[in-house]
Amino acid sequence: MTEIELETYLGKKIRVTHICGKQVEAMCEIFTPALDNEPEVAEIALKPEHYKRGFICITLPEIETIEEI
């Protein structure tokens, strides 16, 4: 997956499978391009319904699959 493809999920409800096998279903609330992030890796921030505070942030290399739900 590319950084441009990752950005297309912004504002959508998605299911992300992490490389460790865990899955998260949530709204993609924030997209951070590599140039604006440290250490220059694209990242998305997810807000699951059951999560009371903050976001779950996942970098591009940590993502195995993403699907829109």
N, CA, C and O of each residue as an XYZ file, in Angstrom:
276
protein
N       0.843     -1.179      0.000
C       0.000      0.000      0.000
C       0.887      1.240      0.000
O       1.946      1.269      0.627
N       0.429      2.259     -0.715
C       1.185      3.503     -0.786
C       0.582      4.545      0.153
O      -0.524      4.375      0.668
N       1.319      5.609      0.362
C       0.852      6.712      1.192
C      -0.398      7.357      0.591
O      -1.310      7.741      1.323
N      -0.441      7.476     -0.720
C      -1.601      8.066     -1.398
C      -2.836      7.191     -1.199
O      -3.928      7.709     -0.960
N      -2.678      5.884     -1.293
C      -3.799      4.962     -1.056
C      -4.277      5.056      0.391
O      -5.478      5.012      0.654
N      -3.347      5.184      1.322
C      -3.699      5.288      2.737
C      -4.559      6.524      3.004
O      -5.497      6.472      3.800
N      -4.242      7.621      2.346
C      -4.981      8.869      2.549
C      -6.439      8.765      2.095
O      -7.287      9.502      2.598
N      -6.746      7.878      1.167
C      -8.119      7.754      0.668
C      -9.085      7.235      1.731
O     -10.299      7.353      1.562
N      -8.578      6.667      2.815
C      -9.433      6.139      3.877
C      -9.832      7.199      4.908
O     -10.643      6.926      5.793
N      -9.279      8.381      4.800
C      -9.585      9.458      5.738
C     -11.086      9.752      5.743
O     -11.686      9.960      4.689
N     -11.688      9.768      6.937
C     -13.116     10.055      7.085
C     -14.027      8.860      6.868
O     -15.249      9.005      6.861
N     -13.444      7.674      6.690
C     -14.244      6.475      6.434
C     -14.112      5.482      7.577
O     -13.105      5.460      8.285
N     -15.135      4.667      7.745
C     -15.066      3.588      8.726
C     -14.332      2.423      8.069
O     -14.704      1.970      6.986
N     -13.288      1.948      8.739
C     -12.433      0.925      8.146
C     -12.113     -0.188      9.140
O     -12.272     -0.036     10.351
N     -11.662     -1.299      8.594
C     -11.133     -2.405      9.402
C      -9.665     -2.549      9.009
O      -9.343     -2.819      7.852
N      -8.783     -2.365      9.988
C      -7.345     -2.463      9.754
C      -6.828     -3.730     10.412
O      -7.111     -3.995     11.581
N      -6.070     -4.509      9.657
C      -5.387     -5.669     10.209
C      -3.923     -5.300     10.375
O      -3.234     -4.971      9.408
N      -3.459     -5.360     11.621
C      -2.073     -5.052     11.965
C      -1.194     -6.234     11.563
O      -1.692     -7.353     11.440
N       0.086     -6.009     11.359
C       0.987     -7.091     10.967
C       1.085     -8.189     12.027
O       1.497     -9.307     11.719
N       0.710     -7.883     13.276
C       0.718     -8.904     14.330
C      -0.556     -9.745     14.316
O      -0.661    -10.723     15.056
N      -1.539     -9.365     13.465
C      -2.774    -10.122     13.332
C      -3.985     -9.500     14.002
O      -5.110     -9.921     13.733
N      -3.793     -8.508     14.871
C      -4.927     -7.859     15.535
C      -5.679     -6.988     14.547
O      -5.095     -6.412     13.629
N      -7.008     -6.901     14.754
C      -7.854     -6.081     13.890
C      -8.506     -4.972     14.701
O      -8.845     -5.152     15.871
N      -8.674     -3.821     14.056
C      -9.346     -2.675     14.669
C     -10.371     -2.159     13.674
O     -10.060     -1.948     12.502
N     -11.603     -1.957     14.150
C     -12.650     -1.329     13.352
C     -12.898      0.049     13.928
O     -13.206      0.190     15.111
N     -12.763      1.081     13.080
C     -12.886      2.439     13.588
C     -12.991      3.434     12.446
O     -12.787      3.099     11.279
N     -13.316      4.678     12.816
C     -13.275      5.781     11.865
C     -11.840      6.241     11.726
O     -11.121      6.372     12.717
N     -11.426      6.486     10.499
C     -10.099      7.040     10.237
C     -10.240      8.560     10.365
O     -10.766      9.220      9.468
N      -9.771      9.101     11.474
C      -9.974     10.511     11.790
C      -8.836     11.415     11.332
O      -9.059     12.582     11.012
N      -7.615     10.880     11.300
C      -6.455     11.715     10.975
C      -5.524     10.945     10.039
O      -5.274      9.755     10.236
N      -5.025     11.628      9.036
C      -3.972     11.095      8.183
C      -2.777     12.025      8.298
O      -2.915     13.236      8.126
N      -1.607     11.470      8.585
C      -0.385     12.264      8.676
C       0.585     11.791      7.602
O       1.050     10.652      7.651
N       0.901     12.654      6.626
C       1.849     12.247      5.590
C       3.257     12.072      6.170
O       3.585     12.623      7.220
N       4.059     11.310      5.476
C       5.409     10.991      5.957
C       6.239     12.247      6.226
O       6.960     12.304      7.222
N       6.149     13.238      5.367
C       6.958     14.443      5.545
C       6.585     15.245      6.788
O       7.393     16.030      7.285
N       5.367     15.053      7.292
C       4.915     15.766      8.486
C       5.032     14.930      9.746
O       4.591     15.358     10.813
N       5.606     13.767      9.643
C       5.660     12.838     10.773
C       7.111     12.516     11.108
O       7.996     12.617     10.259
N       7.334     12.136     12.335
C       8.661     11.704     12.768
C       8.543     10.249     13.152
O       7.794      9.982     14.092
N       9.162      9.319     12.567
C      10.311      9.359     11.666
C       9.934      9.201     10.203
O      10.226      8.166      9.604
N       9.309     10.178      9.628
C       8.981     10.251      8.209
C       8.331      8.989      7.642
O       8.755      8.444      6.623
N       7.287      8.548      8.344
C       6.477      7.408      7.919
C       5.019      7.844      7.999
O       4.602      8.413      9.008
N       4.238      7.586      6.952
C       2.815      7.949      6.953
C       2.089      7.204      8.063
O       2.457      6.085      8.420
N       1.048      7.842      8.608
C       0.338      7.290      9.757
C      -1.135      7.683      9.694
O      -1.481      8.761      9.212
N      -1.993      6.800     10.185
C      -3.401      7.135     10.361
C      -3.743      7.027     11.842
O      -3.142      6.248     12.582
N      -4.728      7.831     12.257
C      -5.221      7.779     13.628
C      -6.674      7.332     13.574
O      -7.497      7.920     12.873
N      -6.971      6.281     14.328
C      -8.304      5.680     14.335
C      -9.007      5.972     15.647
O      -8.379      6.004     16.705
N     -10.314      6.186     15.573
C     -11.134      6.447     16.754
C     -12.211      5.370     16.844
O     -13.292      5.538     16.279
N     -11.936      4.253     17.551
C     -12.953      3.215     17.720
C     -14.095      3.706     18.618
O     -13.884      4.557     19.483
N     -15.285      3.176     18.415
C     -16.446      3.582     19.214
C     -16.257      3.268     20.690
O     -16.696      4.042     21.541
N     -15.615      2.153     21.015
C     -15.458      1.735     22.407
C     -14.283      2.415     23.115
O     -14.118      2.256     24.324
N     -13.476      3.160     22.383
C     -12.269      3.790     22.935
C     -12.661      5.137     23.521
O     -13.122      6.011     22.787
N     -12.490      5.323     24.811
C     -12.971      6.527     25.493
C     -12.088      7.751     25.251
O     -12.602      8.857     25.079
N     -10.766      7.567     25.236
C      -9.864      8.711     25.114
C      -8.845      8.487     24.006
O      -8.316      7.388     23.839
N      -8.586      9.532     23.266
C      -7.514      9.498     22.296
C      -7.784      8.662     21.064
O      -8.924      8.332     20.736
N      -6.694      8.332     20.395
C      -6.743      7.615     19.134
C      -5.806      6.417     19.170
O      -4.919      6.329     20.020
N      -6.013      5.509     18.244
C      -5.070      4.432     17.989
C      -4.329      4.824     16.717
O      -4.944      4.957     15.659
N      -3.034      5.009     16.809
C      -2.236      5.419     15.649
C      -1.497      4.215     15.086
O      -0.887      3.435     15.818
N      -1.568      4.088     13.777
C      -0.915      2.968     13.093
C      -0.125      3.532     11.916
O      -0.660      4.280     11.097
N       1.150      3.168     11.842
C       1.983      3.631     10.738
C       1.831      2.701      9.542
O       1.422      1.549      9.686
N       2.159      3.205      8.380
C       2.009      2.454      7.138
C       2.695      1.079      7.161
O       2.083      0.104      6.725
N       3.930      0.961      7.648
C       4.571     -0.364      7.650
C       3.910     -1.380      8.596
O       4.125     -2.584      8.459
N       3.103     -0.892      9.561
C       2.428     -1.784     10.504
C       1.131     -2.361      9.957
O       0.547     -3.255     10.568
N       0.674     -1.862      8.814
C      -0.617     -2.270      8.264
C      -0.448     -3.451      7.310
O       0.302     -3.390      6.336
N      -1.173     -4.529      7.623
C      -1.188     -5.667      6.703
C      -2.271     -5.477      5.640
O      -2.007     -5.584      4.442
N      -3.516     -5.187      6.106
C      -4.620     -4.932      5.177
C      -5.542     -3.861      5.742
O      -5.600     -3.638      6.951
N      -6.265     -3.200      4.830
C      -7.324     -2.249      5.208
C      -8.506     -2.528      4.300
O      -8.353     -2.764      3.102
N      -9.703     -2.496      4.908
C     -10.918     -2.588      4.100
C     -11.948     -1.603      4.636
O     -12.072     -1.408      5.845
N     -12.677     -0.992      3.726
C     -13.740     -0.071      4.100
C     -14.949     -0.886      4.516
O     -15.301     -1.866      3.860
N     -15.596     -0.471      5.627
C     -16.796     -1.197      6.094
C     -17.979     -0.260      6.208
O     -19.071     -0.687      6.584
